[in-house]
Each structure stands twice: as structure tokens, then as C-alpha cells.
Amino acid sequence: MVQTVNLTLGEALNKASLFLKASGLDEHLARTYWMMTFEQTLTDVVLGLNKPVKEEMYTHYMRILEQIVEGKPIQYLLGHAYFMEEKFKVTEHTLIPREDTAGIVSLSNHYLEEKVDAKVLDIGTGTGILAIMIAKLNPEQHVFASDISPEALEVAKENALNHQVNVEFIESNLFEHIPQQSFDLIVSNPPYISEDELDLMDDSVKKFEPSLALFAEDNGLAIYKQLAKQIQSYVKETSMIIVEIGFQQGEAVKTIFSETFPNSTIEIILDLNGKNRYVQIEL
């Protein structure tokens, strides 16, 4: 027989709200965290407010909140995150997907819509979100993805399997182990945060997310410079490169790639919040 804690869901959420408030967090997130923990909709919660809560659910939920109060991102606690409304496995070896990155998928789809048998490469794939979503939305293309982290690649491979897409994964530091070939499209969301920006970041990001995937030397521009230096022999005469950037890096990244591709068309593209977020190089 299933035991309850003599609390309705409404009462449990009230207790959770008080706990979050006492810990200095937003009390209104109690319901959101419940929905995320048990993958319930708002309708599920509303209909269940006056129903008793199972003891194991309440205990599990409160343990989740205790770790959230300590600063651990809920995505790591649950083992998954959502990107473009799709579910992806995450671990502490991978960054938590941000919706800003979806702009690269949209730009890629636009470029690939009239192409067949195109070769696409995602550099620094992490959880695999870019390669997987591009492959999912463009099944006629050939998608490759690389990462320097073997642990991240294992997560990406599992995500590709779960999403039933065909992506070829390669362990590589940028182009070091990429077989020599030419790609129609190369995308990347590389590490681009400068050490000087540490104070601007949430403590949970600094404490729990992998620094290898976050930070870059040379004011956050080091990886772009390496990409621009190595990428020339991996693109076709007519091709596209799309990279995500920090919102203050647009002109600097544009200059880096214009030195490698002086005859290309380079655009700085805004995200949905109106901030510089992507640099697109059209050859």
C-alpha cells in the first residue's frame, strides 16, 4: 500500500515555498520545481492540489530542493534538460543547454533547406544538441560532431540514440582528429567566457558546470582564433560557418574571421533578446 505524508499537494507546495524563502530563494519556484521533478503540467498540479502526496514523492522532492538551495542546478539533479522542447541527457561533464543556442539551429536550417547530401560539422558538441537537432530537422544531410571531452561525447552519443538520429561523433580538440574533408556547414558554440567575467556569472554555473566548456583565454577569443586558423582547409568554396558568441564579442569575432576569409560575407546576428549572439560567415 502506498504511504502518504498526510499532506495534500497544495500543502506540500506551501511548505516548499516557505523552505525556499527561508533559504533566500524565490518562493514561487516551488511549483516549477515540482513540475520539473515529476514532469507534470500545470494542469496536473492544479487538479492535484487537494489530493494526498505519496511519501516517496515528497521525500524525493525535498531532497531535490535541499540541493538546489546549495546551488546545484536542477538539470544535473534530474539528469536531463530541455532544448527546443526536446529532452536531452545532461551530466556534470556537459553544459546545460541554453535556448539562445537554438538560433544556430534556425540559421542552419535556413542554409540547408535547398541542399541535399550536405556535410555538416558541429565543433565542441557537448550534449550534442546542435548536431542532433540539425540531423533531426535535416535527415537528408550528413552530420558530424566533435568534442575534446570523451565524457561529453558519451552523453552526446546517448542523446543521438534516444533521438534516433545518425550523427558521426569524433573525439578531437577542434580539427586535430577530424579526417581531412570539406564541409558545407560548420557550426560551433565554443567556450567564450573571459576569466574577467567570472563576477557576472551565477555561482551555480561557476561551481558545477564544466570550466573546459565555458572559459577561453585572450578575453574569451582564443577558441575563435584557433578555429579561424584551422578551418580554412575544411570548408568548401561555397559554404557557411556559424558560431555563437558572447554579446560583447561581435566585432572582435567578425574581425578574426574576416582576416581568414576577406572575401566572405560576415554578419553579426541578434538573439531573441536583441543581443549580439551569432556570427555567420558565408563563403
C-alpha atoms as one frame of an Amber mdcrd trajectory, in Angstrom:
protein
   0.000   0.000   0.000   1.312   3.432  -0.981   2.018   5.645   2.026   1.298
   9.343   2.094   2.749  12.093   4.259  -0.670  13.368   5.376  -0.190  16.374
   3.121  -2.072  17.439   0.059  -0.042  18.655  -2.874  -1.138  22.213  -2.059
   0.145  21.883   1.491   3.401  20.297   0.302   3.984  23.175  -2.116   3.286
  25.705   0.663   5.903  24.028   2.849   8.342  24.016  -0.049   7.685  27.712
  -0.692   8.475  28.564   2.920  11.647  26.478   2.752  12.835  28.271  -0.382
  12.004  31.680   1.064  13.872  30.920   4.293  16.861  29.895   2.182  16.862
  33.160   0.262  15.397  31.786  -2.963  12.240  32.711  -4.852   9.354  31.008
  -3.045   7.279  30.987  -6.231   9.637  28.449  -7.815   8.301  25.648  -5.600
   5.600  24.747  -8.113   8.016  24.990 -11.069  10.485  22.668  -9.364   7.706
  20.178  -8.618   6.616  20.203 -12.265  10.202  19.737 -13.447  10.944  16.975
 -10.953   7.935  14.854 -11.881   7.434  16.134 -15.451   3.939  17.327 -14.692
   1.971  20.056 -16.401   0.328  22.998 -14.692  -2.999  21.229 -15.224  -1.658
  18.164 -13.388  -0.683  20.343 -10.443  -3.947  22.269 -10.299  -6.009  19.077
 -10.426  -3.848  17.508  -7.710  -3.735  20.364  -5.204  -6.269  18.783  -2.857
  -5.056  15.212  -3.273  -2.626  13.495  -0.861   1.032  13.285  -1.833   2.885
   9.970  -1.897   5.563   9.835   0.767   8.368   8.857  -1.607   7.487  11.709
  -3.972   7.525  14.306  -1.215  10.809  12.984   0.217  12.451  12.967  -3.205
  11.190  16.474  -3.949  12.515  17.913  -0.695  15.915  16.312  -1.284  15.975
  17.992  -4.683  15.154  21.363  -3.093  17.864  20.925  -0.463  20.464  20.522
  -3.209  19.043  23.421  -5.199  19.461  25.596  -2.102  23.115  24.517  -2.070
  23.419  25.873  -5.602  23.278  22.726  -7.718  21.338  23.201 -10.992  18.141
  21.176 -11.096  19.039  19.867 -14.568  22.011  17.994 -13.116  19.870  16.662
 -10.279  17.261  15.352 -12.721  19.810  14.214 -15.301  18.145  15.972 -18.206
  17.327  19.354 -19.714  15.063  20.575 -22.492  16.251  22.300 -25.670  13.840
  23.357 -28.405  11.178  21.398 -26.480  13.209  18.190 -26.805  14.636  16.250
 -23.860  18.397  15.701 -23.598  20.524  13.884 -21.057  22.979  16.132 -19.192
  25.732  15.375 -16.718  28.313  17.480 -14.939  30.627  16.764 -17.886  28.342
  18.804 -20.163  26.971  22.309 -20.192  23.275  22.743 -19.549  21.687  23.706
 -22.907  20.579  27.322 -23.256  17.766  28.326 -25.563  19.919  31.101 -27.064
  21.819  28.344 -28.867  18.652  27.422 -30.786  19.390  30.336 -33.099  22.234
  28.326 -34.617  19.771  25.551 -35.471  17.417  28.043 -37.119  20.210  29.629
 -39.170  21.470  26.173 -40.154  18.023  25.027 -41.258  17.654  28.085 -43.452
  21.013  27.428 -45.095  20.397  23.706 -45.596  16.816  23.873 -46.863  17.834
  23.751 -50.541  20.778  21.384 -50.108  20.965  17.610 -50.450  23.764  15.383
 -49.142  25.432  18.321 -47.424  28.162  17.677 -44.865  27.690  19.411 -41.505
  30.197  19.580 -38.634  29.462  20.652 -35.062  32.682  21.582 -33.218  32.502
  21.250 -29.420  29.201  19.391 -29.411  28.816  18.854 -25.637  25.427  17.203
 -25.107  25.066  17.015 -28.894  22.121  19.398 -29.090  23.215  21.235 -32.244
  24.252  18.177 -34.243  21.209  16.187 -33.121  18.643  18.895 -33.830  20.208
  19.695 -37.211  20.187  15.981 -38.085  16.632  15.595 -36.831  15.329  18.528
 -38.874  17.505  17.776 -41.923  17.604  13.967 -42.179  18.934  14.060 -45.749
  22.226  15.673 -44.629  25.386  14.030 -43.210  26.124  15.339 -39.725  29.381
  15.013 -37.803  30.138  16.231 -34.284  33.306  16.504 -32.231  34.358  17.288
 -28.690  37.593  17.248 -26.728  35.849  15.569 -23.784  35.284  11.787 -24.051
  32.762  12.004 -21.213  30.731  14.632 -23.079  30.848  12.525 -26.244  29.355
   9.549 -24.395  26.448  11.754 -23.340  26.053  13.080 -26.894  26.041   9.543
 -28.321  23.327   8.500 -25.878  21.264  11.557 -26.792  21.626  10.780 -30.508
  20.478   7.217 -29.864  17.482   8.440 -27.867  16.541  10.842 -30.654  17.097
   8.187 -33.326  19.374  10.292 -35.500  22.558   9.358 -37.298  25.470  11.538
 -36.204  29.133  10.556 -36.527  30.997  11.524 -33.350  34.738  12.204 -33.215
  36.917  12.873 -30.171  39.004  15.856 -31.197  40.469  19.117 -29.994  38.965
  21.353 -32.677  40.174  19.890 -36.020  43.054  17.829 -34.636  41.457  14.436
 -35.316  38.866  15.414 -37.930  39.569  13.431 -41.129  40.511  15.768 -43.966
  37.345  16.629 -45.914  35.284  19.657 -46.892  32.070  20.645 -45.159  29.128
  22.661 -46.424  28.321  23.940 -42.942  30.372  24.179 -39.752  28.718  25.284
 -36.513  30.125  25.794 -33.042  29.173  27.045 -29.606  32.707  27.184 -28.201
  33.971  28.295 -24.797  33.918  32.100 -24.976  33.696  33.454 -21.447  36.653
  35.503 -20.251  38.051  34.977 -16.758  37.322  38.678 -16.244  33.597  37.904
 -16.496  33.570  35.474 -13.565  31.907  38.005 -11.285  28.981  38.328 -13.729
  28.149  34.611 -13.629  25.815  32.724 -11.310  27.606  30.828  -8.573  25.890
  27.590  -9.657  27.414  27.894 -13.138  30.909  28.556 -11.792  30.671  25.801
  -9.199  29.004  22.986 -11.121  29.256  23.430 -14.908  32.468  22.265 -16.659
  35.009  25.078 -16.931  36.515  23.440 -20.032  33.290  24.221 -21.896  32.915
  27.737 -20.502  36.143  29.680 -20.386  38.659  30.760 -23.007  41.834  32.784
 -22.768  42.559  36.031 -24.588  39.412  37.776 -23.339  37.330  34.775 -24.405
  38.537  34.922 -28.020  41.190  32.178 -28.013  38.998  29.417 -29.488  37.669
  31.666 -32.272  41.251  32.467 -33.255  42.149  28.774 -33.319  39.013  27.957
 -35.318  39.718  30.652 -37.890  43.308  29.463 -38.205  42.405  25.796 -38.764
  39.042  25.926 -40.511  40.087  27.106 -43.965  41.028  23.648 -45.269  37.760
  22.108 -44.034  35.224  24.268 -45.879  34.026  24.211 -49.466  34.374  27.206
 -51.737  30.677  27.848 -51.180  29.845  27.124 -47.551  28.722  28.568 -44.232
  30.237  28.917 -40.759  28.053  29.847 -37.772  29.409  30.409 -34.249  27.792
  31.506 -31.029  29.441  34.459 -29.278  29.275  36.481 -26.100  27.092  39.546
 -26.568  30.117  41.891 -26.406  32.293  39.900 -28.810  30.584  40.510 -32.153
  33.020  42.939 -33.756  36.083  41.127 -32.407  34.938  37.743 -33.741  33.908
  39.299 -37.054  37.425  40.755 -37.403  39.042  37.392 -36.584  37.171  35.587
 -39.360  37.455  38.443 -41.863  41.234  38.078 -41.687  40.913  34.406 -42.708
  38.091  34.954 -45.208  38.495  38.527 -46.516  36.085  37.981 -49.427  33.298
  36.424 -47.361  30.041  37.953 -46.169  30.130  38.175 -42.376  27.109  39.120
 -40.280  26.578  39.636 -36.575  23.112  38.279 -35.778  20.967  39.099 -32.755
  19.251  36.637 -30.428  15.622  36.922 -29.341  16.642  39.361 -26.599  18.161
  41.732 -29.148  21.765  40.986 -28.143  24.628  40.032 -30.426  24.717  36.227
 -30.234  25.918  34.691 -33.512  28.483  35.409 -36.197  27.658  33.963 -39.605
  30.378  33.670 -42.253  29.138  32.957 -45.777  31.758  31.880 -48.293
